[in-house]
Amino acid sequence: MTRAVAVDLGSRRIGVAVSDAAGSLAFPRPHIARHGDRTLDHRAIAEVVDEVGAQVVVVGLPLSLDGSRGPAARAAEEEAVQLATSLEGRGVRVETADERFTTVAAEAALGVTGADARQRRMRVDSAAATVLLQSWLDAR
Protein backbone atom coordinates (compact mmCIF):
# COMPACT_ATOMS: atom_id res chain seq x y z
CA MET A 1 0.00 0.00 0.00
CA THR A 2 0.87 3.64 -0.24
CA ARG A 3 2.11 5.67 2.72
CA ALA A 4 0.15 8.92 2.77
CA VAL A 5 0.08 12.30 4.48
CA ALA A 6 -3.10 14.38 4.66
CA VAL A 7 -3.21 18.11 5.24
CA ASP A 8 -6.08 20.35 6.26
CA LEU A 9 -5.05 23.81 5.05
CA GLY A 10 -6.34 26.27 7.60
CA SER A 11 -5.55 29.98 7.60
CA ARG A 12 -3.61 29.79 10.90
CA ARG A 13 -2.74 26.10 11.18
CA ILE A 14 -2.23 23.16 8.86
CA GLY A 15 -3.69 19.97 10.26
CA VAL A 16 -1.55 16.92 9.55
CA ALA A 17 -2.23 13.19 9.59
CA VAL A 18 -0.17 10.23 8.39
CA SER A 19 -1.06 6.69 7.48
CA ASP A 20 0.55 3.58 8.83
CA ALA A 21 2.96 1.63 6.63
CA ALA A 22 0.15 -0.67 5.47
CA GLY A 23 -1.92 2.30 4.28
CA SER A 24 -4.93 1.26 6.32
CA LEU A 25 -5.01 3.52 9.40
CA ALA A 26 -4.67 7.29 9.80
CA PHE A 27 -3.01 8.95 12.78
CA PRO A 28 -2.91 12.63 13.76
CA ARG A 29 0.36 14.53 13.88
CA PRO A 30 0.97 17.89 15.53
CA HIS A 31 -0.36 20.74 13.41
CA ILE A 32 1.95 23.07 11.50
CA ALA A 33 1.59 26.73 12.45
CA ARG A 34 1.28 28.88 9.35
CA HIS A 35 4.37 31.01 8.77
CA GLY A 36 2.75 33.61 6.55
CA ASP A 37 5.00 32.30 3.77
CA ARG A 38 3.75 29.33 1.74
CA THR A 39 7.29 28.31 0.86
CA LEU A 40 8.03 27.76 4.55
CA ASP A 41 4.66 26.05 5.08
CA HIS A 42 5.33 23.67 2.19
CA ARG A 43 8.85 23.00 3.46
CA ALA A 44 7.34 21.94 6.80
CA ILE A 45 4.92 19.61 4.98
CA ALA A 46 7.83 18.21 2.93
CA GLU A 47 9.68 17.42 6.17
CA VAL A 48 6.74 15.26 7.30
CA VAL A 49 6.57 13.62 3.86
CA ASP A 50 10.28 12.81 3.98
CA GLU A 51 10.14 11.62 7.59
CA VAL A 52 7.40 9.05 6.94
CA GLY A 53 8.39 8.19 3.36
CA ALA A 54 5.01 9.18 1.93
CA GLN A 55 4.21 8.65 -1.73
CA VAL A 56 1.08 10.82 -1.71
CA VAL A 57 -0.15 13.97 -0.02
CA VAL A 58 -3.92 14.35 0.26
CA VAL A 59 -5.05 17.97 0.48
CA GLY A 60 -8.48 18.63 1.94
CA LEU A 61 -10.81 20.29 -0.55
CA PRO A 62 -13.46 22.38 1.26
CA LEU A 63 -16.33 21.99 -1.17
CA SER A 64 -19.63 23.75 -0.53
CA LEU A 65 -22.46 21.64 0.88
CA ASP A 66 -23.89 21.25 -2.63
CA GLY A 67 -20.50 20.00 -3.90
CA SER A 68 -19.59 23.17 -5.77
CA ARG A 69 -16.19 24.84 -5.63
CA GLY A 70 -16.34 28.16 -3.83
CA PRO A 71 -13.47 30.53 -3.02
CA ALA A 72 -12.06 28.30 -0.26
CA ALA A 73 -11.99 25.24 -2.52
CA ARG A 74 -10.35 27.19 -5.34
CA ALA A 75 -7.72 28.49 -2.89
CA ALA A 76 -7.04 24.94 -1.66
CA GLU A 77 -6.70 23.70 -5.24
CA GLU A 78 -4.28 26.51 -6.01
CA GLU A 79 -2.20 25.72 -2.94
CA ALA A 80 -2.27 22.00 -3.80
CA VAL A 81 -0.73 22.82 -7.19
CA GLN A 82 1.95 24.93 -5.48
CA LEU A 83 2.62 22.13 -2.99
CA ALA A 84 2.98 19.62 -5.83
CA THR A 85 5.55 21.91 -7.43
CA SER A 86 7.48 22.19 -4.17
CA LEU A 87 7.51 18.38 -3.82
CA GLU A 88 8.78 17.76 -7.36
CA GLY A 89 11.70 15.39 -7.49
CA ARG A 90 10.54 13.40 -4.45
CA GLY A 91 8.25 11.05 -6.37
CA VAL A 92 5.28 12.28 -4.35
CA ARG A 93 1.93 12.98 -5.93
CA VAL A 94 -0.56 15.48 -4.53
CA GLU A 95 -4.29 14.80 -4.64
CA THR A 96 -7.28 16.68 -3.35
CA ALA A 97 -10.15 15.01 -1.51
CA ASP A 98 -13.53 16.26 -0.36
CA GLU A 99 -13.25 17.40 3.25
CA ARG A 100 -16.87 18.33 3.86
CA PHE A 101 -17.86 17.48 7.44
CA THR A 102 -14.34 16.45 8.54
CA THR A 103 -14.08 19.35 10.99
CA VAL A 104 -17.57 18.62 12.35
CA ALA A 105 -16.65 14.95 12.84
CA ALA A 106 -13.31 15.91 14.41
CA GLU A 107 -14.93 18.39 16.81
CA ALA A 108 -17.50 15.78 17.84
CA ALA A 109 -14.76 13.23 18.50
CA LEU A 110 -12.68 15.72 20.49
CA GLY A 111 -15.74 16.74 22.48
CA VAL A 112 -16.07 13.28 23.99
CA THR A 113 -12.42 13.30 25.11
CA GLY A 114 -13.13 15.93 27.73
CA ALA A 115 -10.67 18.42 26.22
CA ASP A 116 -11.47 22.05 26.96
CA ALA A 117 -12.28 24.53 24.18
CA ARG A 118 -8.68 25.75 23.81
CA GLN A 119 -7.30 22.19 23.62
CA ARG A 120 -9.94 21.26 21.03
CA ARG A 121 -9.08 24.33 18.89
CA MET A 122 -5.40 23.37 18.94
CA ARG A 123 -6.12 19.75 17.97
CA VAL A 124 -9.10 20.02 15.64
CA ASP A 125 -7.07 20.69 12.48
CA SER A 126 -5.02 17.51 12.80
CA ALA A 127 -8.11 15.59 13.89
CA ALA A 128 -9.89 16.80 10.74
CA ALA A 129 -6.87 15.76 8.65
CA THR A 130 -7.09 12.33 10.28
CA VAL A 131 -10.79 11.99 9.40
CA LEU A 132 -9.97 13.08 5.83
CA LEU A 133 -7.10 10.62 5.49
CA GLN A 134 -9.04 7.72 6.97
CA SER A 135 -11.87 8.38 4.51
CA TRP A 136 -9.36 8.52 1.64
CA LEU A 137 -7.72 5.28 2.77
CA ASP A 138 -11.08 3.52 3.19
CA ALA A 139 -12.09 4.49 -0.35
CA ARG A 140 -9.07 2.59 -1.68
Backbone as CSV, one residue per row, in Angstrom:
resi,resn,N_x,N_y,N_z,CA_x,CA_y,CA_z,C_x,C_y,C_z
1,MET,0.835,-1.189,0.000,0.000,0.000,0.000,0.874,1.245,0.000
2,THR,0.213,2.337,-0.159,0.872,3.636,-0.241,0.868,4.327,1.114
3,ARG,2.020,4.844,1.500,2.109,5.665,2.715,1.641,7.060,2.339
4,ALA,0.761,7.649,3.131,0.148,8.923,2.774,0.211,9.915,3.928
5,VAL,0.197,11.185,3.551,0.082,12.297,4.480,-1.138,13.097,4.034
6,ALA,-1.962,13.508,4.977,-3.095,14.384,4.657,-2.886,15.713,5.346
7,VAL,-3.303,16.775,4.663,-3.208,18.109,5.241,-4.546,18.821,5.122
8,ASP,-4.895,19.507,6.208,-6.083,20.351,6.262,-5.562,21.777,6.316
9,LEU,-5.665,22.487,5.196,-5.054,23.808,5.047,-5.905,24.898,5.675
10,GLY,-5.657,25.179,6.929,-6.337,26.271,7.598,-5.590,27.571,7.389
11,SER,-6.206,28.672,7.777,-5.547,29.978,7.600,-4.469,30.224,8.659
12,ARG,-4.599,29.607,9.837,-3.609,29.794,10.905,-2.790,28.540,11.184
13,ARG,-3.397,27.372,10.924,-2.737,26.101,11.181,-3.005,25.149,10.032
14,ILE,-2.065,24.230,9.833,-2.233,23.159,8.862,-2.339,21.869,9.658
15,GLY,-3.510,21.250,9.601,-3.689,19.967,10.263,-2.958,18.898,9.485
16,VAL,-2.356,17.952,10.190,-1.548,16.916,9.549,-1.928,15.547,10.103
17,ALA,-2.022,14.588,9.204,-2.225,13.193,9.588,-1.372,12.322,8.677
18,VAL,-0.973,11.173,9.177,-0.173,10.233,8.387,-0.812,8.855,8.471
19,SER,-0.564,8.064,7.454,-1.061,6.688,7.478,0.017,5.771,8.028
20,ASP,-0.419,4.599,8.438,0.547,3.579,8.834,1.206,3.016,7.575
21,ALA,2.207,2.180,7.759,2.957,1.633,6.626,2.080,0.783,5.707
22,ALA,1.044,0.169,6.275,0.153,-0.669,5.470,-0.855,0.157,4.687
23,GLY,-0.959,1.446,4.982,-1.917,2.296,4.284,-3.347,2.005,4.667
24,SER,-3.557,1.583,5.918,-4.925,1.258,6.319,-5.462,2.124,7.458
25,LEU,-4.574,2.712,8.264,-5.013,3.520,9.397,-4.378,4.901,9.360
26,ALA,-5.150,5.910,9.761,-4.671,7.290,9.804,-4.436,7.701,11.246
27,PHE,-3.373,8.474,11.458,-3.007,8.954,12.781,-2.720,10.444,12.733
28,PRO,-3.182,11.188,13.745,-2.907,12.633,13.762,-1.447,12.910,14.085
29,ARG,-0.967,13.999,13.551,0.357,14.532,13.882,0.145,15.946,14.412
30,PRO,1.127,16.505,15.093,0.973,17.895,15.527,0.759,18.811,14.322
31,HIS,-0.088,19.815,14.507,-0.356,20.743,13.408,0.897,21.559,13.093
32,ILE,0.892,22.161,11.925,1.952,23.075,11.501,1.377,24.481,11.594
33,ALA,2.028,25.331,12.367,1.585,26.728,12.447,1.957,27.418,11.136
34,ARG,1.004,28.136,10.575,1.275,28.882,9.346,2.356,29.925,9.613
35,HIS,3.273,30.060,8.657,4.375,31.012,8.770,4.060,32.360,8.134
36,GLY,3.007,32.404,7.330,2.745,33.610,6.552,3.513,33.582,5.241
37,ASP,4.200,32.498,4.988,4.996,32.299,3.768,4.757,30.858,3.324
38,ARG,4.088,30.688,2.194,3.746,29.334,1.743,4.976,28.475,1.501
39,THR,6.064,29.077,1.087,7.286,28.306,0.861,7.707,27.616,2.157
40,LEU,7.670,28.344,3.257,8.031,27.755,4.555,6.999,26.720,4.997
41,ASP,5.719,27.011,4.746,4.661,26.049,5.082,4.867,24.749,4.312
42,HIS,5.152,24.859,3.030,5.332,23.674,2.187,6.612,22.926,2.557
43,ARG,7.624,23.641,2.987,8.850,22.998,3.456,8.549,22.162,4.703
44,ALA,7.719,22.689,5.590,7.342,21.938,6.798,6.551,20.679,6.430
45,ILE,5.663,20.787,5.448,4.921,19.607,4.977,5.891,18.602,4.360
46,ALA,6.838,19.081,3.564,7.835,18.209,2.932,8.653,17.456,3.971
47,GLU,8.941,18.093,5.101,9.680,17.416,6.168,8.895,16.221,6.696
48,VAL,7.578,16.379,6.848,6.744,15.258,7.297,6.734,14.174,6.227
49,VAL,6.570,14.575,4.976,6.569,13.618,3.855,7.852,12.804,3.855
50,ASP,8.983,13.491,3.980,10.277,12.805,3.977,10.432,11.895,5.194
51,GLU,9.994,12.386,6.354,10.138,11.625,7.593,9.411,10.289,7.530
52,VAL,8.196,10.293,6.972,7.403,9.054,6.942,7.543,8.291,5.630
53,GLY,8.229,8.866,4.649,8.386,8.195,3.358,7.099,8.114,2.569
54,ALA,6.312,9.176,2.616,5.010,9.176,1.929,5.176,9.237,0.420
55,GLN,4.255,8.596,-0.273,4.208,8.649,-1.731,3.091,9.558,-2.232
56,VAL,2.199,9.964,-1.328,1.078,10.816,-1.713,0.746,11.778,-0.579
57,VAL,0.367,12.993,-0.965,-0.154,13.973,-0.022,-1.590,14.255,-0.437
58,VAL,-2.501,14.102,0.504,-3.919,14.350,0.262,-4.262,15.705,0.882
59,VAL,-4.693,16.622,0.039,-5.047,17.967,0.482,-6.567,18.048,0.588
60,GLY,-7.045,18.482,1.742,-8.481,18.627,1.937,-9.058,19.703,1.040
61,LEU,-10.132,19.373,0.363,-10.814,20.291,-0.548,-12.147,20.688,0.079
62,PRO,-12.246,21.942,0.566,-13.455,22.377,1.264,-14.576,22.764,0.295
63,LEU,-15.221,21.750,-0.254,-16.331,21.987,-1.170,-17.525,22.568,-0.408
64,SER,-18.385,23.267,-1.119,-19.633,23.755,-0.532,-20.540,22.557,-0.265
65,LEU,-21.562,22.742,0.556,-22.456,21.638,0.883,-23.070,20.992,-0.347
66,ASP,-23.310,21.807,-1.403,-23.886,21.254,-2.628,-22.839,20.637,-3.551
67,GLY,-21.572,20.597,-3.107,-20.501,19.995,-3.898,-19.795,20.952,-4.842
68,SER,-20.224,22.202,-4.867,-19.590,23.171,-5.770,-18.291,23.702,-5.168
69,ARG,-17.477,24.285,-6.038,-16.194,24.840,-5.628,-16.332,26.347,-5.416
70,GLY,-16.305,26.749,-4.171,-16.343,28.161,-3.835,-14.935,28.707,-3.697
71,PRO,-14.791,29.907,-3.165,-13.471,30.529,-3.022,-12.489,29.702,-2.184
72,ALA,-12.961,29.093,-1.108,-12.062,28.304,-0.264,-11.540,27.071,-1.001
73,ALA,-12.409,26.418,-1.760,-11.989,25.237,-2.523,-11.003,25.626,-3.619
74,ARG,-11.276,26.745,-4.284,-10.348,27.194,-5.336,-8.986,27.546,-4.738
75,ALA,-8.989,28.155,-3.559,-7.718,28.495,-2.890,-6.964,27.221,-2.503
76,ALA,-7.680,26.209,-2.023,-7.042,24.939,-1.660,-6.472,24.252,-2.892
77,GLU,-7.209,24.293,-3.999,-6.700,23.696,-5.237,-5.440,24.416,-5.703
78,GLU,-5.450,25.738,-5.620,-4.280,26.513,-6.013,-3.079,26.161,-5.135
79,GLU,-3.305,26.067,-3.829,-2.200,25.719,-2.941,-1.739,24.285,-3.167
80,ALA,-2.643,23.381,-3.503,-2.265,22.002,-3.798,-1.327,21.948,-5.007
81,VAL,-1.604,22.760,-6.014,-0.726,22.821,-7.195,0.653,23.343,-6.782
82,GLN,0.676,24.386,-5.955,1.951,24.934,-5.480,2.710,23.902,-4.632
83,LEU,1.989,23.170,-3.808,2.619,22.135,-2.991,3.213,21.047,-3.881
84,ALA,2.474,20.640,-4.905,2.981,19.625,-5.833,4.283,20.096,-6.479
85,THR,4.333,21.362,-6.842,5.554,21.914,-7.433,6.704,21.863,-6.435
86,SER,6.417,22.193,-5.173,7.484,22.193,-4.166,7.951,20.778,-3.821
87,LEU,7.139,19.763,-4.100,7.508,18.378,-3.823,8.091,17.662,-5.035
88,GLU,8.213,18.369,-6.156,8.779,17.759,-7.362,10.148,17.171,-7.054
89,GLY,10.426,16.046,-7.683,11.704,15.385,-7.486,11.696,14.384,-6.344
90,ARG,10.633,14.342,-5.575,10.542,13.400,-4.449,9.715,12.164,-4.815
91,GLY,9.110,12.168,-5.989,8.254,11.053,-6.369,6.965,11.007,-5.580
92,VAL,6.489,12.182,-5.166,5.278,12.281,-4.351,4.197,12.963,-5.171
93,ARG,3.034,12.343,-5.228,1.926,12.984,-5.926,1.047,13.707,-4.912
94,VAL,0.349,14.714,-5.382,-0.559,15.483,-4.532,-1.958,15.338,-5.104
95,GLU,-2.896,14.951,-4.251,-4.292,14.801,-4.641,-5.147,15.677,-3.727
96,THR,-6.318,16.020,-4.211,-7.285,16.683,-3.348,-8.404,15.694,-3.045
97,ALA,-9.027,15.875,-1.893,-10.149,15.014,-1.506,-11.175,15.865,-0.756
98,ASP,-12.413,15.562,-0.989,-13.531,16.261,-0.358,-13.395,16.196,1.160
99,GLU,-13.372,17.367,1.800,-13.250,17.399,3.253,-14.519,17.885,3.943
100,ARG,-15.635,17.908,3.218,-16.873,18.326,3.865,-17.127,17.466,5.094
101,PHE,-17.477,18.110,6.168,-17.860,17.480,7.435,-16.700,16.913,8.246
102,THR,-15.451,17.008,7.751,-14.341,16.453,8.536,-14.144,17.235,9.823
103,THR,-14.265,18.556,9.777,-14.078,19.350,10.993,-15.206,19.071,11.985
104,VAL,-16.424,18.922,11.474,-17.565,18.616,12.345,-17.336,17.269,13.034
105,ALA,-16.905,16.273,12.268,-16.647,14.949,12.843,-15.497,15.010,13.844
106,ALA,-14.457,15.776,13.516,-13.312,15.908,14.413,-13.710,16.600,15.710
107,GLU,-14.496,17.674,15.614,-14.934,18.388,16.814,-15.801,17.496,17.693
108,ALA,-16.650,16.697,17.075,-17.497,15.782,17.843,-16.636,14.750,18.565
109,ALA,-15.636,14.219,17.886,-14.755,13.231,18.502,-13.949,13.848,19.639
110,LEU,-13.456,15.053,19.437,-12.681,15.715,20.487,-13.559,16.097,21.672
111,GLY,-14.821,16.369,21.412,-15.741,16.743,22.484,-15.920,15.637,23.505
112,VAL,-15.876,14.393,23.064,-16.066,13.279,23.994,-14.790,12.962,24.767
113,THR,-13.667,13.558,24.392,-12.415,13.295,25.105,-12.307,14.102,26.388
114,GLY,-13.173,15.095,26.542,-13.125,15.926,27.729,-12.165,17.092,27.610
115,ALA,-11.598,17.297,26.426,-10.674,18.419,26.221,-11.441,19.730,26.314
116,ASP,-10.802,20.750,26.885,-11.466,22.050,26.964,-11.439,22.721,25.591
117,ALA,-12.126,23.855,25.479,-12.280,24.526,24.177,-10.931,24.882,23.558
118,ARG,-9.992,25.381,24.346,-8.677,25.754,23.810,-7.935,24.518,23.290
119,GLN,-7.958,23.427,24.046,-7.296,22.193,23.617,-7.924,21.664,22.332
120,ARG,-9.260,21.736,22.241,-9.937,21.262,21.027,-9.533,22.105,19.827
121,ARG,-9.475,23.441,19.998,-9.076,24.326,18.892,-7.685,23.976,18.390
122,MET,-6.778,23.666,19.301,-5.398,23.369,18.939,-5.258,22.002,18.267
123,ARG,-6.220,21.104,18.509,-6.117,19.749,17.967,-7.088,19.456,16.837
124,VAL,-8.048,20.335,16.603,-9.103,20.020,15.641,-8.576,19.934,14.212
125,ASP,-7.573,20.721,13.854,-7.070,20.690,12.476,-6.443,19.338,12.138
126,SER,-5.619,18.827,13.044,-5.025,17.510,12.795,-6.054,16.399,12.915
127,ALA,-7.033,16.574,13.801,-8.106,15.588,13.894,-8.911,15.558,12.591
128,ALA,-9.176,16.734,12.016,-9.893,16.805,10.738,-9.060,16.162,9.630
129,ALA,-7.742,16.391,9.640,-6.873,15.756,8.645,-6.903,14.241,8.801
130,THR,-7.022,13.765,10.033,-7.088,12.327,10.281,-8.387,11.740,9.733
131,VAL,-9.499,12.430,9.954,-10.786,11.988,9.403,-10.703,11.963,7.868
132,LEU,-10.142,13.013,7.288,-9.972,13.084,5.832,-9.143,11.922,5.320
133,LEU,-7.988,11.683,5.953,-7.096,10.620,5.488,-7.735,9.249,5.652
134,GLN,-8.416,9.024,6.779,-9.043,7.718,6.973,-10.106,7.479,5.905
135,SER,-10.871,8.502,5.574,-11.871,8.382,4.514,-11.204,8.072,3.177
136,TRP,-10.105,8.744,2.890,-9.365,8.522,1.642,-8.815,7.097,1.597
137,LEU,-8.258,6.633,2.711,-7.722,5.276,2.773,-8.836,4.245,2.595
138,ASP,-9.957,4.466,3.266,-11.080,3.522,3.193,-11.630,3.410,1.779
139,ALA,-11.561,4.502,1.027,-12.088,4.494,-0.350,-11.190,3.692,-1.289
140,ARG,-9.990,3.357,-0.847,-9.074,2.592,-1.680,-9.170,1.162,-1.348
